[in-house]
Amino acid sequence: MPFEFSHIGLVAGDKKLPCLIAKFAKKNKIPLTVAGINGCVNPELLKLCKKENFKKIFISELSKTISFFKINGVDTVVIVGGVNTAKFKFTFDLLRMAFKLLFIKNKYDGILRLVISEFEKAGFKVVGIQDLMPELLVQKGVMTDVLPSLKNMDDVKFGIPEALKFASTDKGQSIIVKDKKVIATEKFSGTDELISRASKIKNSKGAILVKVVKPQQEVRADIPVLGVNTIKSLAKACFDGVVVQANKTIIENKDEVIAEANKHNIFVLGV
């Protein structure tokens, strides 16, 4: 383990990553307390947690989460999972955060930093899932049996700097590239919506997805993730592959992702 801790507090959004943390804690016999975000909790997570160490919280109930973790003896906090379906409740925490955000340029990353800062002020250490489970990180090179063509590699070389330039605007972290042209860029609705939208563009078949980390991204709470749903979206769109940054991207259920990519003749490349 890269650092010492005795009790993990998990702020859990949706999808499978919170479940991986729960399994990690169980395997390593580490006590786990979970604050599941209302509207986002994966039913599988409930089966992996002790009832007395689980509480549903609204995404705006930061003080309540901190108190819950303190009562249970948490010393290290992990924040994982999406929050697109989160339910909101007006709280003083929400009002206080909204006021602070007025003075921050990059709002999305700004609110994550504010949340992490509140946990740190309360005495917790905040780490990313990649700190606990570095084996989830994408490694450099082609991960699939399917190899990118020379044409694909031309798009990769063009796409990486273009994706980094787009990411620096804080509008998103993914682009679609075809014939050394950016044909679509990500919006707040996410990667799968980007792929769907790009697939409707004329002659988009054979395009690639390029996904990077934003320059100021708070990766402890928001690291790029590659999952099987994205591979399925790429296959449906008849795209050739996906390029992500090695050691800066989590691959969710690696064997399943790679098998799905091979099945649909899609390459996965870490650069």
Wavefront OBJ file of the C-alpha trace (Angstrom):
o trace
v 0.000 0.000 0.000
v 1.353 3.490 -0.827
v 0.292 4.928 2.564
v -1.109 3.892 5.934
v -4.798 4.092 6.866
v -7.111 2.215 9.163
v -10.668 3.042 8.003
v -11.916 4.087 4.558
v -14.824 6.479 4.075
v -16.356 6.056 0.626
v -18.455 8.785 -0.995
v -20.210 6.643 -3.580
v -21.741 7.798 -6.847
v -23.092 5.479 -9.536
v -21.698 2.675 -11.716
v -19.195 0.001 -10.675
v -16.178 1.812 -9.221
v -17.671 2.189 -5.711
v -18.224 -1.577 -5.685
v -14.555 -2.135 -6.528
v -13.568 -0.050 -3.495
v -15.930 -2.078 -1.294
v -14.416 -5.335 -2.571
v -10.905 -3.925 -2.062
v -11.700 -3.045 1.548
v -13.213 -6.465 2.224
v -10.284 -8.314 0.635
v -7.754 -6.327 2.683
v -9.860 -6.438 5.873
v -10.092 -2.655 6.055
v -13.163 -1.153 7.793
v -15.409 0.688 5.335
v -18.045 3.355 5.921
v -20.117 4.414 2.913
v -22.016 7.630 2.197
v -24.082 6.743 -0.860
v -25.240 9.716 -2.908
v -29.033 9.741 -3.070
v -30.209 8.836 -6.570
v -26.909 7.248 -7.584
v -26.367 4.197 -5.383
v -25.620 0.952 -7.231
v -27.798 -1.821 -5.690
v -24.768 -4.125 -5.779
v -22.963 -1.776 -3.380
v -25.633 -2.262 -0.718
v -24.898 -6.004 -0.715
v -21.210 -5.330 -0.092
v -21.660 -2.997 2.899
v -22.707 -3.468 6.497
v -26.018 -1.704 7.143
v -24.682 0.122 10.198
v -21.825 1.534 8.106
v -23.965 2.777 5.212
v -26.008 5.942 4.913
v -27.705 7.621 1.954
v -26.896 11.326 1.761
v -27.893 14.113 -0.593
v -25.025 15.405 -2.703
v -25.395 18.765 -0.918
v -25.049 17.283 2.611
v -21.305 17.647 3.057
v -21.384 18.443 6.787
v -23.616 15.432 7.434
v -21.182 13.191 5.526
v -18.207 14.508 7.490
v -20.009 13.894 10.796
v -21.000 10.369 9.712
v -17.401 9.544 8.816
v -16.035 10.985 12.063
v -18.494 9.023 14.213
v -17.390 5.816 12.491
v -13.652 6.470 12.844
v -12.815 7.113 9.196
v -9.338 8.508 8.491
v -9.122 8.223 4.668
v -11.762 9.347 2.163
v -12.292 8.113 -1.401
v -14.767 9.823 -3.766
v -15.799 7.724 -6.797
v -18.707 7.267 -9.175
v -20.839 9.533 -11.326
v -23.435 11.972 -9.987
v -25.540 12.747 -13.064
v -28.646 11.225 -11.435
v -28.012 12.703 -7.969
v -30.964 14.169 -6.055
v -30.534 17.653 -4.605
v -31.674 19.185 -1.354
v -31.192 22.793 -0.311
v -28.682 22.983 2.544
v -26.385 25.573 4.102
v -23.463 23.594 2.631
v -24.898 24.127 -0.845
v -25.295 27.861 -0.298
v -21.764 28.170 1.105
v -20.230 26.250 -1.812
v -22.213 28.259 -4.371
v -20.842 31.487 -2.920
v -17.242 30.228 -3.064
v -17.732 29.069 -6.664
v -18.464 32.651 -7.712
v -14.739 33.313 -7.391
v -13.510 30.181 -9.192
v -13.076 30.117 -12.978
v -13.384 26.384 -13.667
v -16.644 25.565 -11.869
v -16.745 21.754 -12.165
v -13.168 21.106 -11.070
v -13.532 23.975 -8.614
v -16.365 22.340 -6.708
v -14.408 19.074 -6.457
v -11.455 20.943 -4.974
v -13.757 22.687 -2.520
v -15.268 19.369 -1.425
v -11.830 17.783 -1.000
v -10.653 20.851 0.921
v -13.583 20.483 3.352
v -12.703 16.864 4.040
v -9.035 17.766 4.536
v -9.913 20.594 6.911
v -11.919 18.064 8.936
v -8.767 15.960 9.308
v -9.269 13.313 6.633
v -6.760 12.226 4.010
v -8.370 12.219 0.547
v -7.030 9.742 -2.020
v -8.075 8.544 -5.466
v -9.141 5.040 -6.391
v -5.912 4.819 -8.405
v -3.917 5.277 -5.192
v -5.591 2.258 -3.627
v -5.797 0.145 -6.775
v -3.037 1.202 -9.219
v -3.630 -2.006 -11.182
v -6.771 -0.349 -12.601
v -4.708 2.225 -14.493
v -4.323 1.905 -18.258
v -0.750 1.039 -19.223
v 1.154 2.409 -22.214
v 0.682 0.574 -25.494
v -2.034 -1.347 -27.335
v -4.140 -3.357 -24.876
v -6.203 -5.268 -27.452
v -5.459 -7.946 -30.034
v -6.789 -5.399 -32.541
v -4.028 -3.041 -33.687
v -4.488 0.542 -34.961
v -3.802 1.021 -38.663
v -1.305 3.540 -40.003
v -4.262 5.809 -40.776
v -5.489 5.410 -37.207
v -2.026 6.329 -35.884
v -2.044 9.495 -37.993
v -5.310 10.412 -36.240
v -3.772 9.533 -32.849
v -0.776 11.817 -33.417
v -3.107 14.594 -34.528
v -5.727 13.937 -31.870
v -3.674 13.931 -28.654
v -2.568 17.607 -28.820
v -6.022 18.601 -30.086
v -7.677 16.814 -27.155
v -5.299 18.461 -24.669
v -6.046 21.853 -26.213
v -9.786 21.222 -25.941
v -9.439 19.942 -22.366
v -7.662 23.151 -21.361
v -10.916 25.052 -22.066
v -12.597 23.040 -19.226
v -15.496 22.179 -21.551
v -14.707 18.452 -21.597
v -11.951 15.885 -21.985
v -12.911 13.872 -25.083
v -12.953 14.490 -28.822
v -13.730 12.426 -31.935
v -11.130 12.482 -34.714
v -11.377 11.354 -38.340
v -8.890 12.020 -41.177
v -6.856 14.355 -38.939
v -9.898 16.517 -38.219
v -11.842 17.028 -35.008
v -15.410 16.127 -35.967
v -17.026 16.436 -32.516
v -16.179 17.518 -28.963
v -17.594 16.455 -25.620
v -20.362 18.311 -23.826
v -21.495 18.053 -20.185
v -23.637 15.013 -21.070
v -20.508 12.864 -21.384
v -18.542 10.503 -23.597
v -21.285 8.131 -24.730
v -23.450 11.059 -25.867
v -20.441 12.455 -27.751
v -19.975 9.160 -29.611
v -23.682 8.971 -30.462
v -23.699 12.551 -31.754
v -20.516 12.055 -33.799
v -21.874 8.850 -35.357
v -24.596 10.913 -37.076
v -22.012 12.981 -38.930
v -21.599 11.994 -42.592
v -18.633 9.672 -43.267
v -17.820 9.299 -39.551
v -17.209 5.537 -39.841
v -13.642 4.683 -38.844
v -13.235 7.630 -36.450
v -11.458 7.331 -33.098
v -12.206 8.595 -29.598
v -9.418 10.488 -27.827
v -9.842 10.995 -24.078
v -7.387 12.950 -21.883
v -7.038 14.543 -18.458
v -7.787 18.255 -18.182
v -4.719 20.303 -17.125
v -6.172 21.288 -13.734
v -8.335 18.184 -13.230
v -8.737 16.982 -9.636
v -7.982 13.330 -10.377
v -8.506 12.214 -6.780
v -12.242 12.636 -7.371
v -12.539 12.768 -11.165
v -10.115 10.560 -13.068
v -11.080 9.529 -16.632
v -12.670 6.075 -16.800
v -12.920 3.664 -19.721
v -15.740 1.139 -19.350
v -17.515 -1.488 -21.401
v -20.432 0.855 -22.229
v -18.051 3.179 -24.063
v -16.718 0.258 -26.098
v -20.279 -0.752 -26.983
v -21.023 2.836 -28.034
v -17.924 2.882 -30.258
v -18.974 -0.410 -31.835
v -22.500 0.837 -32.516
v -21.026 3.939 -34.174
v -18.633 1.827 -36.304
v -15.608 3.676 -34.926
v -12.143 2.105 -34.989
v -10.795 2.668 -31.495
v -10.115 4.685 -28.383
v -6.966 6.446 -27.195
v -6.452 7.380 -23.544
v -3.579 8.644 -21.427
v -1.576 5.878 -19.802
v -1.308 5.995 -15.987
v -3.979 8.718 -15.939
v -7.048 6.670 -16.909
v -8.917 3.949 -15.024
v -10.114 0.922 -16.976
v -13.230 -0.502 -15.364
v -13.352 -4.322 -15.448
v -10.320 -4.645 -17.715
v -10.952 -8.196 -18.966
v -14.536 -7.377 -19.933
v -13.546 -4.140 -21.676
v -10.752 -5.762 -23.686
v -12.908 -8.765 -24.623
v -15.687 -6.458 -25.834
v -13.218 -4.376 -27.840
v -11.686 -7.459 -29.493
v -15.169 -8.775 -30.268
v -16.035 -5.609 -32.189
v -12.605 -5.089 -33.827
v -11.901 -1.949 -31.776
v -8.404 -1.055 -30.571
v -7.629 0.361 -27.127
v -4.405 2.365 -26.910
v -2.665 3.983 -23.944
v -0.230 6.799 -24.801
l 1 2 3 4 5 6 7 8 9 10 11 12 13 14 15 16 17 18 19 20 21 22 23 24 25 26 27 28 29 30 31 32 33 34 35 36 37 38 39 40 41 42 43 44 45 46 47 48 49 50 51 52 53 54 55 56 57 58 59 60 61 62 63 64 65 66 67 68 69 70 71 72 73 74 75 76 77 78 79 80 81 82 83 84 85 86 87 88 89 90 91 92 93 94 95 96 97 98 99 100 101 102 103 104 105 106 107 108 109 110 111 112 113 114 115 116 117 118 119 120 121 122 123 124 125 126 127 128 129 130 131 132 133 134 135 136 137 138 139 140 141 142 143 144 145 146 147 148 149 150 151 152 153 154 155 156 157 158 159 160 161 162 163 164 165 166 167 168 169 170 171 172 173 174 175 176 177 178 179 180 181 182 183 184 185 186 187 188 189 190 191 192 193 194 195 196 197 198 199 200 201 202 203 204 205 206 207 208 209 210 211 212 213 214 215 216 217 218 219 220 221 222 223 224 225 226 227 228 229 230 231 232 233 234 235 236 237 238 239 240 241 242 243 244 245 246 247 248 249 250 251 252 253 254 255 256 257 258 259 260 261 262 263 264 265 266 267 268 269 270 271
